[in-house]
């Protein structure tokens, strides 16, 4: 029985990344690019706010809105 529970726990742990939303990836790209971006302080604050908003929208299940906000942030950062 313990072996079964261990196998079930391992299966659940490996399946979690499969449920990641596309908006999660977009937010992560913005946050990663923000670290090395050559932008003004005002633009940096704006992009940080957009990344926070996109993460909140994604967590709330508003995937498309999150992707749209992330796209705006990416435009400021000049990334795809």
Secondary structure by P-SEA (a helix, b strand, c coil): caaaaaaaaaaaaaaccccccaaaaaaaaaaaaaacccccaaaaaaaaaaaaaaaaaaaacaaaaaaaaaaaaaaaaccc
